[in-house]
Amino acid sequence: MLYKHWKKFALALTALFWAGCEDSTSAEECLYGPPSYYGLPESSDASEDGSSSSEATGSETSSSSSEATKPESSSSEFVAGPLYGVEPPDSIDVKCFPMDSSVSYFPNDFSADNAKFWKEEAAKHDAVAKIDSVKETLAETPMCLEHLRMELDQFVALYGAPTIIRNAVEKCIDGTIRPSEEYAKFLKMKEEWEANKPALDEELQKVYEDKMKEIQERINKCLEK
């Protein structure tokens, strides 16, 4: 019996269903439930009235509070500064790259002890010339004077490999050119050397005079014999 009239029965249920949904705002709400169930924004006259009244009464307060709390700029641009872990541009280390340049120098040229040694050698050289001039006045050259001359005429060579600074100059991305760290140390050492050179020259002159005095005493002893 029900099987024969199933179409009429289904039609009646559908009519009842739609009659219950006649106050709904849409067919989707009737079929699928309130908007919160299928993701549509929820709105009602009551909420709109409430929100509009609250916005009307509190618009001045909210706007003033938001103005007080919002940052001065809402721009998303990156600003360099300590807040972002980056120092201001003035303190940013400029990148520099080595240039194809080299500087060579002899470290012994900047040694006071080495300068004193060569000053003594200069005194010996001058003493040999002095002995030769004395020999010309003698009928017979004392043996000790000959030995002294041979001793003083021995050439002592001090050779050393030069120090070479590779890539002594660097060029920076800002267009400036500066010495490398190693070359800067050499320039500082050279500057200090030149500043102290007048005092060193006085000391070297004394070294020369003392050496010449010592040799002259030995020459006199040979001539006394």
Secondary structure in CASP SS format (residue, H / E / C, confidence):
PFRMAT SS
TARGET T0000
AUTHOR 0000-0000-0000
METHOD secondary structure of the structure
MODEL  1
M C 1.00
L C 1.00
Y C 1.00
K C 1.00
H C 1.00
W H 1.00
K H 1.00
K H 1.00
F H 1.00
A H 1.00
L H 1.00
A H 1.00
L H 1.00
T H 1.00
A H 1.00
L H 1.00
F H 1.00
W H 1.00
A H 1.00
G H 1.00
C C 1.00
E C 1.00
D C 1.00
S C 1.00
T C 1.00
S C 1.00
A H 1.00
E H 1.00
E H 1.00
C H 1.00
L H 1.00
Y H 1.00
G C 1.00
P C 1.00
P H 1.00
S H 1.00
Y H 1.00
Y C 1.00
G C 1.00
L C 1.00
P C 1.00
E C 1.00
S C 1.00
S C 1.00
D H 1.00
A H 1.00
S H 1.00
E H 1.00
D H 1.00
G H 1.00
S H 1.00
S H 1.00
S H 1.00
S H 1.00
E H 1.00
A H 1.00
T H 1.00
G H 1.00
S H 1.00
E H 1.00
T H 1.00
S H 1.00
S H 1.00
S H 1.00
S H 1.00
S H 1.00
E H 1.00
A H 1.00
T H 1.00
K C 1.00
P C 1.00
E C 1.00
S C 1.00
S C 1.00
S C 1.00
S C 1.00
E C 1.00
F C 1.00
V C 1.00
A C 1.00
G C 1.00
P H 1.00
L H 1.00
Y H 1.00
G C 1.00
V C 1.00
E C 1.00
P C 1.00
P H 1.00
D H 1.00
S H 1.00
I C 1.00
D C 1.00
V C 1.00
K C 1.00
C E 1.00
F E 1.00
P E 1.00
M C 1.00
D C 1.00
S C 1.00
S E 1.00
V E 1.00
S E 1.00
Y E 1.00
F C 1.00
P H 1.00
N H 1.00
D H 1.00
F H 1.00
S C 1.00
A H 1.00
D H 1.00
N H 1.00
A H 1.00
K H 1.00
F H 1.00
W H 1.00
K H 1.00
E H 1.00
E H 1.00
A H 1.00
A H 1.00
K H 1.00
H H 1.00
D H 1.00
A H 1.00
V H 1.00
A H 1.00
K H 1.00
I H 1.00
D H 1.00
S H 1.00
V H 1.00
K H 1.00
E C 1.00
T C 1.00
L C 1.00
A C 1.00
E C 1.00
T C 1.00
P C 1.00
M H 1.00
C H 1.00
L H 1.00
E H 1.00
H H 1.00
L H 1.00
R H 1.00
M H 1.00
E H 1.00
L H 1.00
D C 1.00
Q C 1.00
F C 1.00
V C 1.00
A C 1.00
L C 1.00
Y C 1.00
G C 1.00
A C 1.00
P C 1.00
T E 1.00
I E 1.00
I E 1.00
R E 1.00
N C 1.00
A C 1.00
V E 1.00
E E 1.00
K E 1.00
C E 1.00
I C 1.00
D C 1.00
G C 1.00
T C 1.00
I E 1.00
R E 1.00
P E 1.00
S C 1.00
E H 1.00
E H 1.00
Y H 1.00
A H 1.00
K H 1.00
F H 1.00
L H 1.00
K H 1.00
M H 1.00
K H 1.00
E H 1.00
E H 1.00
W H 1.00
E H 1.00
A H 1.00
N H 1.00
K H 1.00
P H 1.00
A H 1.00
L H 1.00
D H 1.00
E H 1.00
E H 1.00
L H 1.00
Q H 1.00
K H 1.00
V H 1.00
Y H 1.00
E H 1.00
D H 1.00
K H 1.00
M H 1.00
K H 1.00
E H 1.00
I H 1.00
Q H 1.00
E H 1.00
R H 1.00
I H 1.00
N H 1.00
K H 1.00
C H 1.00
L H 1.00
E H 1.00
K C 1.00
END
